[in-house]
């Protein structure tokens, strides 16, 4: 006789994990076996926030800890929604598949946070789906009571699959009040020692109601919780995720990797199974770092803590979007600036300068407010579309980072601002 949805959510959770943020988290033996697999153990060697520890020394928590937290909140979320009517379209195997998807959603994530995000590589969701459908994770997922194909399709929306239950789980795992966001905002804030990301998870879960197509709706009492998440995310980007030193390290690693990919010294496939340590080892071994003209010069500087400094900052405009969004196209502007500085008597190479353009950031507001009969953006919230758009506009800043060896000479020559505005087209 098969188990019920409620039994799938509550029965057999006997293996405790002690978590910094949520206390005791209970896994089934099958889920615990997944956390001991080699693909999951790789996440133990990847810092959730990459170079952020340079600014906030406590930010050494891992993607593994975050993934277990997402599983924990995903289970709590599904328990609440099942009790409020979602059980009608849920199946026990689907429930276990969703919990596995929460636990495994970052298996394909690249090392060093988002340093690889703009590069011409496969998406981490695509890689995650592939890992779930490969051994040993495929068999372990099945042993945990889940369907590996269904689990992979929850994470990777490009995989085939349909039906109300799959759509429901996809909406739950990726949205404004999803377990991923609720964990990382709380966890990142706690580990960085800042107050901005803390969310009232218990209250948030109490204001969610299931909907088969939209995933979860809120009532008007939950509007302040959404506002808190939006503003918290903005503050975390402004003070943590996109801190100047974090952007410097990220831009430097991106440029080293792009050089390696374009030269053929590194292939994309080699980057898909690395952790933070092995990424730097690969860059050192393949790209070299013996002089400023080598492709690995910036990577070595990051590893040794010699981050480049801000030489210019300019607001991000629509014209910049067209000119600079493509990371491969930015190289020409970097070389033009370097050449102009050389003509001015400052002998820096192309590896001594990098232009940083933050990757797109999203502020999801697609929740439906059930008692007001309208979506969040048109609701009684003070956070209208123009407010959210102003968050994004305020965050985006183009920065030019340079080797600190040349900082004083650039300042003495009048700085980079006039050159940047001329060469980039302002």
C-alpha positions in Angstrom: 0.0 0.0 0.0 1.4 3.4 -1.0 2.0 6.3 1.4 -0.1 9.5 1.5 1.1 13.0 0.7 1.1 13.8 4.5 3.2 10.7 5.2 5.6 11.8 2.4 6.0 15.1 4.2 6.2 13.9 7.8 7.2 10.2 7.9 10.7 8.8 8.2 12.6 12.1 8.9 15.0 10.6 11.4 18.4 12.0 10.5 19.2 15.4 12.1 21.5 18.1 10.8 22.4 20.9 13.1 22.2 24.2 11.1 23.5 27.6 12.1 20.3 29.3 11.0 17.4 26.9 11.4 18.6 24.6 14.2 17.8 21.0 13.8 16.9 20.0 10.2 15.6 16.5 9.8 16.3 14.4 6.7 15.1 10.9 5.7 18.0 8.4 5.3 17.6 8.6 1.5 18.0 12.4 1.6 20.9 12.1 4.0 22.6 9.8 1.5 22.2 12.4 -1.2 24.1 14.9 1.0 27.0 12.4 1.3 27.3 12.0 -2.5 30.4 13.3 -4.3 28.4 16.0 -6.3 26.8 17.4 -3.2 30.1 17.3 -1.3 31.6 19.6 -4.0 29.1 22.2 -2.7 30.8 22.0 0.7 33.9 23.4 -1.0 32.2 26.4 -2.6 31.6 29.5 -0.6 28.1 30.7 -1.1 29.3 34.3 -1.5 32.6 33.8 -3.1 34.9 36.8 -2.4 32.6 38.5 0.1 34.7 37.1 3.0 37.3 39.7 2.0 34.9 42.4 3.3 32.8 40.3 5.8 35.1 37.7 7.3 32.2 35.6 8.5 30.9 35.0 5.0 32.5 31.5 4.6 29.3 29.6 4.6 28.9 27.1 1.8 26.5 26.2 -0.9 25.9 22.9 0.8 24.7 24.6 4.0 22.4 26.9 1.9 21.1 23.9 0.0 20.1 22.1 3.2 18.4 25.3 4.3 16.4 25.5 1.1 15.3 21.9 1.5 14.2 22.7 5.1 12.1 25.7 4.1 10.8 23.9 1.0 9.4 21.1 3.3 7.9 23.6 5.7 6.3 25.6 2.8 4.9 22.4 1.2 3.5 21.2 4.5 1.6 24.6 5.0 0.3 24.6 1.4 -0.8 20.9 1.6 -2.8 21.6 4.6 -4.5 24.5 2.8 -5.7 22.5 -0.2 -2.6 21.8 -2.4 -2.9 18.1 -1.4 -5.6 17.9 -4.1 -3.0 18.0 -6.9 0.1 16.6 -5.1 1.4 13.0 -5.2 3.7 11.4 -2.6 6.4 10.8 -5.3 6.0 14.4 -6.5 6.5 15.7 -2.9 9.7 13.7 -2.5 10.8 14.9 -5.9 10.2 18.6 -4.9 12.2 18.1 -1.7 15.1 16.5 -3.6 14.9 19.4 -6.1 15.2 21.9 -3.2 18.2 19.9 -1.7 19.9 19.5 -5.1 19.0 22.8 -6.9 22.6 24.1 -6.8 24.5 20.9 -7.8 25.6 22.5 -11.1 26.5 25.9 -9.6 29.8 27.3 -10.6 32.5 28.1 -8.0 33.3 31.5 -6.8 29.7 32.8 -6.7 28.7 34.6 -9.9 32.2 35.2 -11.4 31.4 32.7 -14.3 27.8 33.9 -14.8 28.4 36.2 -17.9 30.8 33.8 -19.6 29.8 31.7 -22.6 28.9 28.6 -20.5 25.9 26.4 -19.9 23.5 27.6 -17.2 23.9 26.0 -13.8 20.2 24.9 -13.9 21.0 22.9 -17.1 24.1 21.4 -15.4 22.0 20.6 -12.3 19.4 18.7 -14.3 22.2 16.7 -16.0 23.8 15.8 -12.7 20.5 14.6 -11.2 20.0 12.4 -14.2 23.5 10.9 -13.9 25.0 8.5 -11.5 25.3 8.4 -8.5 22.7 11.0 -8.0 20.0 9.4 -10.2 20.0 6.2 -8.2 20.2 8.0 -4.9 17.3 10.3 -5.9 15.2 7.2 -6.8 16.1 5.6 -3.5 14.9 8.7 -1.6 11.4 8.0 -3.0 11.6 10.6 -5.8 11.4 10.4 -9.6 14.8 11.6 -11.0 13.4 12.9 -14.3 10.6 14.8 -12.4 13.2 16.2 -9.9 15.5 17.4 -12.7 12.6 19.0 -14.6 11.6 21.0 -11.5 15.1 22.6 -11.5 15.7 22.9 -15.2 12.6 24.3 -16.9 14.0 23.4 -20.3 13.6 19.7 -19.7 10.4 18.1 -21.0 7.5 17.6 -18.7 4.1 19.0 -18.0 1.1 18.8 -15.8 -0.2 20.8 -12.9 2.0 19.3 -10.3 5.3 20.0 -12.1 4.2 23.6 -12.9 3.3 24.1 -9.2 6.7 22.9 -7.9 8.5 25.1 -10.4 6.6 28.1 -9.3 7.4 27.3 -5.6 11.1 26.9 -6.2 11.5 30.1 -8.1 9.6 33.2 -7.2 9.4 36.2 -4.8 8.8 34.1 -1.6 10.6 31.0 -2.6 12.6 28.9 -0.1 15.9 29.7 -2.0 15.5 33.4 -1.4 14.2 33.0 2.2 17.3 31.0 3.1 20.0 33.0 1.3 18.8 36.4 2.5 18.6 35.2 6.1 21.8 33.1 6.0 23.9 35.7 4.1 22.9 38.4 6.5 23.6 36.3 9.6 27.1 35.2 8.4 28.0 38.7 7.2 26.9 40.2 10.5 24.5 42.7 8.9 20.8 43.2 9.8 19.4 43.8 6.3 18.4 40.3 5.2 16.5 39.0 8.2 13.0 37.8 7.3 10.1 36.6 9.5 9.8 33.2 7.9 7.1 31.9 10.2 4.8 34.8 9.4 5.5 34.6 5.7 4.6 30.9 5.5 1.4 31.7 7.4 0.3 34.1 4.7 0.7 31.8 1.7 -2.0 30.0 0.0 -1.7 27.4 -2.8 -2.7 28.0 -6.4 -2.1 25.3 -9.0 -0.9 27.6 -11.8 0.7 30.5 -9.7 2.3 28.3 -7.0 1.5 30.4 -3.9 -0.6 33.5 -3.4 -0.6 35.9 -0.5 -3.2 37.9 1.3 -2.9 41.6 2.0 -1.5 40.9 5.5 1.5 39.4 3.7 2.2 42.5 1.7 4.7 43.9 4.3 6.6 40.7 4.1 7.1 41.0 0.3 8.1 44.7 0.8 10.6 43.6 3.4 12.1 41.0 1.0 12.4 43.5 -1.8 14.1 46.2 0.3 16.3 43.6 2.1 17.5 42.3 -1.3 18.2 45.8 -2.4 20.2 46.5 0.8 22.1 43.2 0.5 23.1 44.0 -3.1 24.2 47.5 -2.2 26.2 46.6 0.9 27.2 43.0 0.4 26.8 41.3 -3.0 27.9 44.3 -5.0 30.4 45.9 -2.6 33.3 47.5 -4.4 35.9 44.9 -3.3 33.5 42.1 -4.2 32.9 43.6 -7.7 36.7 44.0 -8.1 37.5 40.4 -7.3 34.5 39.2 -9.5 35.5 41.3 -12.5 39.2 40.2 -12.2 38.3 36.5 -12.2 35.8 36.9 -15.1 38.5 38.6 -17.2 41.1 35.8 -16.5 38.6 33.1 -17.4 37.5 34.9 -20.5 41.1 35.2 -21.6 41.5 31.5 -21.0 38.4 30.5 -22.9 39.1 32.8 -25.9 42.7 31.6 -26.1 41.7 27.9 -25.9 43.9 27.4 -22.8 40.7 26.4 -21.0 37.6 24.7 -22.2 34.1 25.4 -20.8 33.7 21.7 -19.9 36.6 21.9 -17.6 34.8 24.5 -15.5 31.7 22.5 -14.7 33.0 20.3 -11.9 35.3 22.7 -10.0 35.2 24.1 -6.5 36.8 27.3 -5.3 40.2 25.8 -4.7 40.4 23.8 -8.0 39.2 26.9 -10.0 42.3 28.8 -8.9 44.5 25.8 -9.4 43.3 25.5 -13.0 43.8 29.2 -13.7 47.3 29.1 -12.3 48.3 25.9 -14.1 46.8 26.8 -17.5 47.1 30.6 -17.7 50.3 31.3 -15.9 50.8 34.3 -13.7 54.4 35.3 -14.0 53.9 38.8 -15.4 51.2 41.4 -16.1 50.8 40.2 -19.7 49.8 36.7 -18.7 46.2 35.7 -18.8 46.3 34.4 -15.2 47.8 37.6 -13.7 44.5 38.9 -12.3 43.5 35.5 -10.9 46.8 35.2 -9.0 46.3 38.8 -7.7 42.8 37.8 -6.4 44.2 34.7 -4.8 46.9 36.7 -3.0 44.5 39.4 -1.9 45.8 42.2 -4.2 42.5 43.5 -5.5 42.3 46.2 -8.1 41.1 49.6 -6.9 38.3 51.9 -8.3 39.7 54.4 -10.8 36.3 55.6 -12.1 32.6 55.2 -11.5 29.8 56.3 -13.8 26.1 55.8 -13.7 24.6 53.0 -15.9 22.5 54.1 -18.8 20.5 52.4 -21.6 23.3 53.3 -24.0 25.8 51.5 -21.7 23.5 48.4 -21.8 24.0 48.2 -25.6 27.7 48.9 -25.6 29.0 47.1 -22.5 26.6 44.3 -21.5 28.4 41.7 -23.6 31.5 40.8 -21.7 33.4 39.8 -24.8 32.7 43.3 -26.3 34.1 45.1 -23.3 37.6 44.0 -24.0 37.9 46.5 -26.8 36.9 49.4 -24.5 39.4 48.1 -21.9 42.2 48.1 -24.4 41.3 51.6 -25.6 41.5 52.9 -22.1 44.8 51.1 -21.5 46.2 52.5 -24.7 45.2 56.0 -23.8 46.9 55.7 -20.4 50.1 54.4 -22.1 50.1 57.4 -24.3 49.8 59.6 -21.2 53.0 57.9 -19.9 51.4 55.3 -17.5 52.8 52.0 -18.7 50.0 49.6 -17.7 49.1 46.6 -19.8 45.6 45.3 -20.7 45.7 43.0 -17.7 46.1 46.0 -15.3 42.6 47.3 -16.0 39.1 45.9 -16.1 35.7 47.3 -16.7 33.0 46.0 -14.4 29.3 45.9 -15.4 27.1 44.2 -12.8 25.0 41.3 -14.2 21.2 41.8 -14.3 19.5 41.6 -10.9 15.8 40.8 -10.6 13.3 41.9 -8.0 10.3 39.6 -8.4 6.9 41.1 -7.7 4.6 38.6 -9.5 2.7 37.4 -6.4 -1.1 37.5 -6.5 -2.9 39.2 -3.5 -6.0 37.0 -3.2 -8.2 39.2 -1.0 -7.5 42.3 -3.2 -7.9 40.3 -6.4 -4.8 41.8 -8.1 -1.1 41.3 -8.4 1.4 42.8 -6.0 2.5 45.6 -8.3 -1.1 46.9 -8.5 -1.9 46.2 -4.9 -2.1 48.4 -1.8 1.7 48.1 -1.4 3.8 51.2 -1.6 6.2 49.3 -3.8 4.9 50.1 -7.2 6.8 49.2 -10.4 8.5 52.6 -10.5 9.8 52.0 -7.0 11.3 48.6 -7.8 12.8 50.0 -11.0 14.5 52.8 -9.0 16.1 50.1 -6.9 17.7 48.6 -10.0 18.7 51.9 -11.4 20.4 52.9 -8.1 22.3 49.7 -7.9 23.8 49.7 -11.4 27.2 51.4 -11.6 30.0 51.0 -14.1 33.3 50.8 -12.4 36.8 50.7 -13.9 39.3 48.9 -11.6 43.0 49.2 -12.1 46.1 47.6 -10.6 46.9 49.6 -7.4 50.5 50.0 -8.6 49.2 52.7 -11.0 46.5 54.3 -8.8 48.5 57.4 -7.7 49.8 58.1 -11.2 46.3 57.9 -12.7 45.0 60.3 -10.0 47.9 62.7 -10.6 47.0 62.7 -14.3 43.5 63.9 -13.7 41.8 60.5 -13.2 40.0 58.2 -15.6 36.6 59.8 -15.6 37.2 62.0 -18.7 38.7 59.2 -20.7 35.9 56.7 -19.7 33.1 59.1 -20.7 34.8 59.8 -24.1 35.8 56.2 -25.0 32.5 54.6 -23.8 30.5 57.3 -25.6 29.0 59.5 -22.9 
